[in-house]
Amino acid sequence: MRAWWRGVRPKFFAAAIYSLARLIGFTLRVKVKGWEHIENCEGGRIVAGWHGRTFLAALMFRNRNWWALISHSRDGEMQNGIFRRFGFRTVRGSTGRGGARAAVECARILRNGDTFVFTPDGPRGPSQKVQRGILWLAQKGHAAIIPAGASARPRKLFNSWDRYMIPLPFAKGLIVIGEPIRVPKDSTEEQLEQIASRLETVLTELQNEAERELGFA
């Protein structure tokens, strides 16, 4: 019985979470500010936002055939089911298993001009700290990083490492998209540190802008 449940649990929870998210989504009033930064960006794109604010992005960017990198962990199996139901294509990999192969595959997809959604502080944090993976993908995939911040009111903030946000039914939501950031292929280590710091600052500023516009201090 336990073995059977372990096999079906990811699919069961993926279907349940997707259904709940879609039900909430039907009631939301969400505005996207700065969409032209995505629309006018040529070549591969990495739409980046903090891990704790992915709920609105999954709803608003669904069914566009965009890509997401999902780990091989047990939680990743459930996340894979959720993202695929939202109409995302997925590459499976993580720093523990399949990481190098997955990174090369992601870079190839970006060079073809496709779009990834990416959480630069995921999957384990620390929260709102840019990890080097996104810079490597942008550099090797010849892709622009397009930062975004999100907020919703009213909402529930969970006591998790990323303070995950779920809008409450009939909430007002906002996604603020910033200007593309490029990672030159010949960047030095010092330049990569500067780009990571800049991306971190911009992501936080965009999230704070979304918070202010919805009335949060």
C-alpha positions as CSV (number, residue, x, y, z in Angstrom):
1,M,0.0,0.0,0.0
2,R,2.8,2.4,0.9
3,A,4.7,1.7,-2.3
4,W,1.5,2.2,-4.3
5,W,0.8,5.5,-2.6
6,R,4.4,6.7,-3.2
7,G,3.9,6.1,-6.9
8,V,0.6,8.0,-7.3
9,R,1.1,10.7,-4.6
10,P,3.0,13.2,-6.9
11,K,0.3,12.9,-9.6
12,F,-2.5,13.2,-7.0
13,F,-1.1,16.3,-5.3
14,A,-0.1,17.9,-8.7
15,A,-3.7,17.5,-9.9
16,A,-5.1,18.8,-6.6
17,I,-2.8,21.8,-6.4
18,Y,-3.3,22.7,-10.1
19,S,-7.1,22.5,-9.7
20,L,-7.0,24.7,-6.5
21,A,-4.7,27.2,-8.3
22,R,-7.0,27.5,-11.3
23,L,-10.0,28.0,-9.1
24,I,-8.3,30.8,-7.3
25,G,-7.0,32.1,-10.6
26,F,-10.5,32.5,-12.0
27,T,-11.3,35.0,-9.3
28,L,-8.2,37.1,-9.5
29,R,-7.7,40.5,-11.1
30,V,-4.1,40.5,-12.3
31,K,-2.3,43.3,-14.1
32,V,1.1,42.8,-15.9
33,K,3.2,46.0,-16.1
34,G,6.1,46.1,-18.5
35,W,5.1,43.2,-20.8
36,E,6.8,45.0,-23.6
37,H,10.2,44.1,-22.1
38,I,9.4,40.5,-22.9
39,E,7.7,41.1,-26.2
40,N,10.4,43.3,-27.6
41,C,13.3,41.1,-26.5
42,E,14.9,39.1,-29.4
43,G,16.4,35.7,-28.9
44,G,16.3,33.5,-25.9
45,R,14.8,34.8,-22.7
46,I,15.0,33.9,-19.0
47,V,12.0,35.4,-17.1
48,A,13.3,35.5,-13.5
49,G,11.5,36.1,-10.2
50,W,12.0,35.1,-6.6
51,H,11.0,31.6,-5.6
52,G,8.3,32.8,-3.2
53,R,6.3,34.7,-5.9
54,T,5.8,32.0,-8.6
55,F,2.1,31.5,-8.1
56,L,1.0,34.5,-10.2
57,A,3.7,33.8,-12.8
58,A,2.4,30.2,-13.3
59,L,-1.1,31.6,-13.8
60,M,-0.3,34.5,-16.1
61,F,2.4,32.8,-18.2
62,R,0.6,29.5,-18.7
63,N,0.0,27.8,-22.1
64,R,2.8,29.7,-23.9
65,N,5.0,26.7,-24.4
66,W,7.6,28.3,-22.2
67,W,10.1,26.1,-20.3
68,A,10.9,25.4,-16.7
69,L,13.8,23.5,-15.0
70,I,12.5,21.1,-12.5
71,S,14.6,19.0,-10.1
72,H,14.6,15.2,-9.9
73,S,13.5,15.2,-6.2
74,R,10.3,13.8,-4.9
75,D,8.9,17.4,-4.7
76,G,10.2,18.0,-8.2
77,E,8.0,15.2,-9.5
78,M,5.0,16.9,-8.1
79,Q,6.2,20.3,-9.4
80,N,6.7,18.8,-12.8
81,G,3.1,17.7,-12.9
82,I,1.9,21.1,-11.9
83,F,3.9,23.0,-14.4
84,R,3.0,20.7,-17.3
85,R,-0.6,21.1,-16.5
86,F,-0.1,24.9,-16.7
87,G,1.2,24.4,-20.2
88,F,4.9,24.7,-19.6
89,R,7.5,22.4,-21.1
90,T,10.0,21.0,-18.6
91,V,13.6,19.9,-18.4
92,R,14.4,17.7,-15.4
93,G,17.6,18.2,-13.5
94,S,19.2,19.5,-10.3
95,T,22.5,20.2,-8.7
96,G,22.4,16.7,-7.2
97,R,21.2,14.6,-10.1
98,G,21.3,15.3,-13.8
99,G,22.5,18.9,-13.2
100,A,25.2,19.2,-15.9
101,R,23.2,17.4,-18.6
102,A,20.1,19.5,-17.8
103,A,22.1,22.8,-17.9
104,V,23.5,22.0,-21.3
105,E,20.0,21.1,-22.6
106,C,18.6,24.4,-21.2
107,A,21.3,26.4,-22.9
108,R,20.6,24.6,-26.2
109,I,16.9,25.5,-25.9
110,L,17.7,29.1,-25.1
111,R,20.0,29.4,-28.2
112,N,17.0,28.3,-30.2
113,G,15.2,31.4,-29.1
114,D,12.8,29.9,-26.5
115,T,11.8,31.3,-23.1
116,F,12.5,29.8,-19.6
117,V,11.0,30.8,-16.3
118,F,13.6,30.6,-13.6
119,T,13.9,31.3,-9.9
120,P,17.5,32.4,-9.2
121,D,17.2,31.7,-5.5
122,G,15.7,28.3,-5.9
123,P,15.2,25.5,-5.2
124,R,16.5,25.7,-1.6
125,G,17.6,29.3,-1.1
126,P,18.8,31.3,0.6
127,S,15.8,33.4,-0.2
128,Q,16.3,36.4,-2.5
129,K,19.9,35.6,-3.2
130,V,21.0,35.1,-6.8
131,Q,22.8,31.9,-7.5
132,R,25.3,31.5,-10.3
133,G,23.2,29.1,-12.4
134,I,21.1,31.7,-14.0
135,L,24.2,33.7,-15.1
136,W,25.7,30.5,-16.6
137,L,22.5,29.8,-18.6
138,A,22.2,33.3,-19.8
139,Q,25.8,33.3,-20.9
140,K,25.9,29.9,-22.6
141,G,22.4,30.2,-24.0
142,H,23.0,33.7,-25.4
143,A,19.9,34.8,-23.6
144,A,18.6,37.9,-21.9
145,I,17.5,37.8,-18.2
146,I,14.2,39.6,-17.8
147,P,13.6,40.3,-14.1
148,A,10.1,40.4,-12.6
149,G,8.5,41.1,-9.2
150,A,5.0,40.1,-8.0
151,S,2.5,40.9,-5.3
152,A,-1.1,40.3,-4.4
153,R,-3.6,41.7,-1.9
154,P,-5.0,40.0,0.1
155,R,-2.7,37.1,0.3
156,K,-1.3,34.3,2.5
157,L,2.4,34.3,3.2
158,F,3.6,30.9,4.4
159,N,6.2,30.3,7.1
160,S,8.6,28.6,4.6
161,W,12.2,29.5,3.7
162,D,10.9,31.6,0.7
163,R,7.8,33.1,2.4
164,Y,5.7,31.6,-0.4
165,M,2.8,33.8,-1.4
166,I,-0.6,32.6,-2.4
167,P,-3.3,35.2,-3.3
168,L,-6.6,34.8,-1.6
169,P,-9.7,34.4,-3.7
170,F,-10.8,37.7,-5.5
171,A,-7.4,39.3,-4.7
172,K,-5.8,41.9,-6.8
173,G,-2.4,40.9,-8.3
174,L,0.4,42.7,-10.0
175,I,3.5,41.5,-11.9
176,V,6.1,44.1,-12.7
177,I,8.6,43.3,-15.5
178,G,11.9,45.1,-15.8
179,E,14.4,45.7,-18.6
180,P,16.5,42.8,-19.9
181,I,19.9,42.2,-18.4
182,R,22.7,40.6,-20.5
183,V,25.6,38.5,-19.5
184,P,28.5,39.0,-21.9
185,K,30.2,35.7,-23.0
186,D,33.6,37.1,-22.0
187,S,32.6,38.2,-18.5
188,T,35.3,38.1,-15.9
189,E,34.7,36.7,-12.4
190,E,34.4,40.2,-11.1
191,Q,31.9,41.2,-13.8
192,L,29.8,38.1,-13.0
193,E,29.7,39.2,-9.3
194,Q,28.6,42.6,-10.4
195,I,25.8,41.3,-12.7
196,A,24.6,38.9,-9.9
197,S,24.5,41.8,-7.5
198,R,22.7,44.0,-10.0
199,L,20.1,41.3,-10.8
200,E,19.5,40.8,-7.1
201,T,18.9,44.5,-6.5
202,V,16.6,44.8,-9.5
203,L,14.5,41.8,-8.6
204,T,14.0,43.1,-5.1
205,E,13.2,46.6,-6.4
206,L,10.6,45.2,-8.8
207,Q,9.0,43.2,-6.0
208,N,9.0,46.2,-3.7
209,E,7.4,48.3,-6.5
210,A,4.6,45.7,-6.8
211,E,4.1,45.7,-3.1
212,R,3.9,49.5,-2.9
213,E,1.4,49.7,-5.8
214,L,-0.9,47.3,-3.9
215,G,-0.7,49.3,-0.7
216,F,2.0,47.4,1.3
217,A,4.6,49.6,3.0
